[in-house]
Amino acid sequence: MSQYIIDIKSPAVGQAKSRKSEYGLKNHGLVNLHNVYWNLPTEALYEEVVFRGEGSLSYMGPIAVNTGKHTARSANDKFVVKETDTEDKIWWGQYNRPFSEEKFNTVLQRLQGFLQGRDLFVQDCYAGADPRYRVPVRIVSELAWHSLFARNMLIPAQTNDELRKFIPEFTIIAAPSFKALPQVDGTLSPTFILLNFAQKLCIIGNSGYGGEIKKSVFTVLNFLLPLQGVLSMHCSANVGKDGDSALFFGLSGTGKTTLSADPGRGLIGDDEHGWSDEGVFNFEGGCYAKVIALSPTAEPQIYKCTRRYGTILENVVYDPVTRLLDLDDDELTENTRAAYPLHYIDNAVPEAQAGHPKNIIMLTCDASGVMPPLARLTPEQAMYHFISGYTSKVAGTEVDLGKEPEITFSACFGAPFMVHHPYYYAEMLKNKINKHGVNCWLVNTGWTGGQYGIGKRMSIKHTRTLLNHALEGRLLDVEYRTDPLFGFQVPKRCEGVPEKVLDPAQTWDDREAYKQKYLQLAALFIENFKKFAAGTPKEVAAAGPVKRDF
């Protein structure tokens, strides 16, 4: 509290309450605060960030921040409060670890006491572009840049009257300087992300990583919206000139953001969407793109955003004299990020909504180097791969990941954020695929010509060419071969892509090594799916790889 003895006034203190909600912070048990800055616009938040030493201006105007110790999500530190109203709806286990109500209240009360006498920032926003399903969310933060992050990533309330009457359905309190006491609180470390659906509250401590705020909101929507018949999805989405929307499922690092930012199609959103009876809509108002080694030629839209006022750059290295960025420098983390408003992308769809998808693309980053660059899936195969969620986690997206990709299976291509059981989401997806006659594709953005360390990363040019052909319907009538292990259909030819690339076996110098890697991967799929076999329709279980020689 010594920081307030002199009581130097910050740039926006005079406007701090100009856009205050009548539903104040006392409703969240936050009292005896110093200054509360309500719904500051980008310009005022920039001034506060610089004034408080939270970040610096970089070349052409983005604000560059360092997230501290945590440069990625701390997945092992997330807990969900187990209480009678919701416990029967939650998929308890690795990703939804139970936390007692009593211990949650103890941590919350200590946090409420800790924040007394401090400055706080509030952003009242919405999650969900469709007004029929949007959820009012309040982000309360210690840091000014976290308030700007919330403003970039969510959908800010627009009018003063709207802000004055704003009542959140869910509130997130982010306090990076507050630490848990594991031996007392029952957390695994001083870092915590605690979700309480009964109290409609999430508290985050000891992490400055902006992604924790973003993914906490996503987790909340993954619980609430399916109960209203809306499928919540970890996917990007875009739409063609004829209104043909497409969904891109995939974990971080598989290319959701890059591939959906296609100059020839309108961008609906890059990461989180809902699929209702009316169509698809973005949950967010911004993009959170990985920018390590970003190419100005291969990814011009995203690259341009790293040189734009209003963008937040997380852990991006820059020259302190010239303020020029070094997007190739991974000194702080491989998980360098840019958070910017969706409308910064030239072809973003203003309403962030579209009709029912015509195509679904399931992205996998295959570090084994044996998956084809594109394969066509039957609805049953699509279900199998959705439930499996195979990919390789790439360095930096989660705490404790090493340099080498780690093969993993993540149900629904986003298991850490799914609150209901994967069957719940999978059944909804199956019904929508069948009802709307959606074409489904599996796309490998990982390695070719050998496993990681031997082969090379799939050419983004070839991936885009294959995707364009698929989205335009030009792969529906070409000749296919049936994969002997997985059973999906692989095109034999695609204009603009060498035939050799379409058949992974031909890209390996050692065919026997390829065969062994493919058999190993198939075995991993089979072993992983055993935990979902009970209760899964036989036709879905049978749509995966089978044990056989080839």
HELIX and SHEET records of a PDB file:
HELIX    1   1 SER A    2  TYR A    4  5                                   3    
HELIX    2   2 VAL A   13  GLN A   15  5                                   3    
HELIX    3   3 LEU A   25  HIS A   28  5                                   4    
HELIX    4   4 THR A   42  PHE A   51  1                                  10    
HELIX    5   5 ALA A   75  ASP A   77  5                                   3    
HELIX    6   6 GLU A   87  LYS A   89  5                                   3    
HELIX    7   7 GLU A  101  PHE A  114  1                                  14    
HELIX    8   8 ALA A  144  MET A  153  1                                  10    
HELIX    9   9 ASN A  160  ARG A  164  1                                   5    
HELIX   10  10 PRO A  182  ASP A  185  1                                   4    
HELIX   11  11 GLY A  210  LEU A  224  1                                  15    
HELIX   12  12 LEU A  225  GLN A  228  5                                   4    
HELIX   13  13 LYS A  256  SER A  260  1                                   5    
HELIX   14  14 PRO A  300  CYS A  305  1                                   6    
HELIX   15  15 LEU A  342  TYR A  344  5                                   3    
HELIX   16  16 PRO A  379  SER A  388  1                                  10    
HELIX   17  17 ALA A  411  PHE A  413  5                                   3    
HELIX   18  18 ALA A  415  PHE A  417  5                                   3    
HELIX   19  19 PRO A  422  HIS A  436  1                                  15    
HELIX   20  20 ILE A  460  LEU A  471  1                                  12    
HELIX   21  21 GLU A  499  LEU A  502  1                                   4    
HELIX   22  22 PRO A  504  THR A  507  1                                   4    
HELIX   23  23 ARG A  511  ALA A  533  1                                  23    
HELIX   24  24 LYS A  538  ALA A  541  1                                   4    
SHEET    1   A 8 VAL A  36  TRP A  38  0                                        
SHEET    2   A 8 LEU A 120  ALA A 127  1                                        
SHEET    3   A 8 VAL A 135  SER A 141 -1                                        
SHEET    4   A 8 PHE A 170  ALA A 175  1                                        
SHEET    5   A 8 LEU A 201  GLY A 205  1                                        
SHEET    6   A 8 PHE A 192  ASN A 196 -1                                        
SHEET    7   A 8 LYS A  78  VAL A  81  1                                        
SHEET    8   A 8 ARG A  97  PHE A  99  1                                        
SHEET    1   B 3 VAL A  36  TRP A  38  0                                        
SHEET    2   B 3 LEU A 120  ALA A 127  1                                        
SHEET    3   B 3 ILE A 155  PRO A 156 -1                                        
SHEET    1   C 5 GLY A  55  LEU A  57  0                                        
SHEET    2   C 5 ILE A  63  VAL A  65 -1                                        
SHEET    3   C 5 ILE A 312  GLU A 314  1                                        
SHEET    4   C 5 ARG A 337  PRO A 341 -1                                        
SHEET    5   C 5 GLY A 286  LYS A 290 -1                                        
SHEET    1   D 6 GLY A 266  GLY A 269  0                                        
SHEET    2   D 6 LEU A 231  VAL A 239 -1                                        
SHEET    3   D 6 SER A 245  PHE A 249 -1                                        
SHEET    4   D 6 PRO A 357  THR A 364  1                                        
SHEET    5   D 6 ASN A 439  ASN A 444  1                                        
SHEET    6   D 6 LEU A 374  LEU A 377 -1                                        
SHEET    1   E 5 GLY A 266  GLY A 269  0                                        
SHEET    2   E 5 LEU A 231  VAL A 239 -1                                        
SHEET    3   E 5 GLU A 272  TRP A 275 -1                                        
SHEET    4   E 5 VAL A 280  ASN A 282 -1                                        
SHEET    5   E 5 GLN A 353  ALA A 354 -1                                        
SHEET    1   F 2 VAL A 317  TYR A 318  0                                        
SHEET    2   F 2 LEU A 325  ASP A 326 -1                                        
SHEET    1   G 2 TYR A 390  LYS A 393  0                                        
SHEET    2   G 2 GLU A 406  PHE A 409 -1                                        
SHEET    1   H 2 TRP A 447  THR A 448  0                                        
SHEET    2   H 2 LYS A 456  ARG A 457 -1                                        
SHEET    1   I 2 TYR A 480  THR A 482  0                                        
SHEET    2   I 2 GLN A 489  PRO A 491 -1                                        
END                                                                             
